[in-house]
Amino acid sequence: MAAAAQEVYDEWEQNDSGVDEEFGEGGICDAIQQALMGILSSNVDGVELQDGGQEGDDHAYVIAHNDYEAYGVDIPPSRYETGGGYTWKKVENVHFEPRDIQVFEIPLDDLT
């Protein structure tokens, strides 16, 4: 998962004004989420995947769940970007490690 996130990060090219051709002034958490989902869907059987995030929270992560348990899978955005709202700047020279992947339990009742 760290390697998949690294590919997304390495392709993120902001100009001097902080604009990327694909992401504009925004960050890359949605693209990292999709990369993590791709790895999980290819390697983990018996789980459903959905978008994670809360109302008013501009960060995206993965929720992996079955009928019995649910977990969030994420790399915190502070690891690779700074900013807020829809304006983010790349943290330079980031190299993701497996320890950057956070897995946390989510109550099944919280899923919609």
C-alpha positions as CSV (number, residue, x, y, z in Angstrom):
1,M,0.0,0.0,0.0
2,A,2.9,2.4,0.8
3,A,4.3,1.8,-2.7
4,A,1.0,2.5,-4.4
5,A,0.6,5.7,-2.4
6,Q,4.2,6.6,-3.3
7,E,3.4,6.4,-7.0
8,V,0.6,8.9,-6.6
9,Y,2.8,11.2,-4.5
10,D,5.7,11.0,-7.0
11,E,3.4,12.1,-9.9
12,W,2.1,15.1,-8.0
13,E,3.8,18.2,-9.6
14,Q,2.9,21.6,-8.3
15,N,4.2,24.7,-10.0
16,D,5.4,27.8,-8.1
17,S,1.9,28.9,-7.5
18,G,0.9,25.5,-5.9
19,V,-1.1,24.3,-8.9
20,D,-1.0,20.8,-10.4
21,E,-2.3,20.1,-13.8
22,E,-4.6,17.2,-12.6
23,F,-5.3,18.3,-9.0
24,G,-5.4,22.0,-9.3
25,E,-4.7,23.6,-5.9
26,G,-6.2,20.6,-4.1
27,G,-4.4,17.8,-2.4
28,I,-4.0,14.1,-3.4
29,C,-5.9,12.3,-0.6
30,D,-8.6,11.2,-3.0
31,A,-6.0,9.7,-5.4
32,I,-4.2,8.0,-2.5
33,Q,-7.5,6.6,-1.3
34,Q,-8.1,5.1,-4.7
35,A,-4.6,3.6,-4.8
36,L,-5.2,2.0,-1.4
37,M,-8.6,0.7,-2.5
38,G,-7.0,-0.9,-5.6
39,I,-4.5,-2.8,-3.4
40,L,-7.1,-3.9,-0.9
41,S,-9.6,-5.0,-3.6
42,S,-6.9,-7.1,-5.3
43,N,-5.6,-8.7,-2.2
44,V,-8.4,-9.0,0.4
45,D,-11.4,-11.3,-0.1
46,G,-14.7,-11.0,1.7
47,V,-14.7,-7.3,2.4
48,E,-16.6,-4.3,0.9
49,L,-14.8,-1.1,0.4
50,Q,-16.3,2.4,0.6
51,D,-15.2,6.0,0.8
52,G,-14.4,7.3,4.3
53,G,-14.6,10.8,5.5
54,Q,-16.9,13.0,7.6
55,E,-19.1,15.9,6.7
56,G,-17.0,19.1,6.7
57,D,-13.8,17.0,6.6
58,D,-11.9,17.4,3.3
59,H,-9.9,14.2,3.7
60,A,-10.7,10.9,2.1
61,Y,-9.7,7.5,3.3
62,V,-10.8,3.9,2.8
63,I,-13.4,1.9,4.9
64,A,-13.1,-1.9,4.6
65,H,-15.9,-3.9,6.2
66,N,-17.9,-7.1,6.3
67,D,-21.0,-8.0,8.3
68,Y,-19.0,-8.2,11.5
69,E,-16.3,-5.5,11.6
70,A,-15.2,-2.3,9.9
71,Y,-11.8,-0.6,9.7
72,G,-10.5,2.6,8.3
73,V,-7.3,2.5,6.2
74,D,-5.5,5.8,5.8
75,I,-2.2,7.7,5.5
76,P,-2.7,10.9,7.4
77,P,-2.6,13.9,5.1
78,S,-0.1,15.8,7.3
79,R,2.4,13.2,6.2
80,Y,2.4,14.5,2.6
81,E,0.6,17.8,2.4
82,T,-0.1,21.0,4.3
83,G,-3.0,23.4,4.0
84,G,-6.8,23.3,4.4
85,G,-10.1,23.3,2.6
86,Y,-9.3,22.8,-1.1
87,T,-5.8,24.4,-1.1
88,W,-2.9,22.1,-0.3
89,K,0.8,22.2,-0.7
90,K,3.0,19.2,-1.2
91,V,5.4,18.3,1.6
92,E,8.6,17.7,-0.3
93,N,10.8,14.6,-0.3
94,V,8.2,12.2,1.3
95,H,9.0,8.5,1.1
96,F,6.1,6.4,2.4
97,E,6.9,3.4,4.6
98,P,4.5,0.6,5.7
99,R,4.3,2.2,9.1
100,D,2.6,5.3,7.5
101,I,-0.5,3.1,6.8
102,Q,-2.9,3.6,9.7
103,V,-5.7,1.0,10.3
104,F,-8.3,1.9,12.9
105,E,-11.6,0.3,13.9
106,I,-14.9,1.9,13.0
107,P,-18.1,1.0,14.7
108,L,-20.4,-0.9,12.2
109,D,-23.3,1.3,13.3
110,D,-21.4,4.3,11.8
111,L,-21.6,2.9,8.3
112,T,-24.3,4.2,6.0
